[in-house]
Amino acid sequence: MEIGTDGDHVHFLIQSVPTYSPTKITQTIKSITAREAFRLAPEVKKKLWGGEFWGKGYFINTVGQHADVKTIANYVKNQGSKDYKPIHKQYQLRLF
């Protein structure tokens, strides 16, 4: 599990069991983090366009036949600008 920032967006490198869909994991993370951010800093919601914390889009890639965890981790770190900064690295996610 790693969370990093790159300019104007956030990268999550997540490991999960195959019974959870990547889309559902993404929706859950976006929902929980937005709710918690608004709880901790209610003034943020007023400054956002339409009060939305996260944008509608996201990119998901899974480990499989053509990629492994190292390949995807490398992609996350080298994607976009050179401003990537890891802000959280841990094997077990604990939100707040």
Residue pairs with C-beta under 8 A, 6 or more apart in sequence:
1 12
1 13
1 14
1 15
1 88
1 89
1 90
1 91
1 92
1 93
2 11
2 12
2 13
2 73
2 76
2 86
2 88
2 89
3 10
3 11
3 12
3 13
3 86
3 87
3 88
3 89
4 10
4 11
4 13
4 76
4 77
4 84
4 85
4 86
4 87
4 88
5 11
5 83
5 84
5 85
5 87
6 79
6 80
6 81
6 83
6 84
6 85
7 80
7 81
7 83
9 80
11 76
11 79
11 84
12 29
13 72
13 73
13 76
14 25
14 29
14 93
15 69
16 22
16 25
22 60
22 62
23 60
26 58
26 60
29 95
30 53
30 54
30 58
32 95
32 96
33 53
33 54
33 95
34 53
34 54
36 95
36 96
37 44
37 53
38 44
38 45
38 53
44 53
45 51
45 53
61 67
61 72
61 75
63 69
63 72
76 84
77 84
77 86
78 84
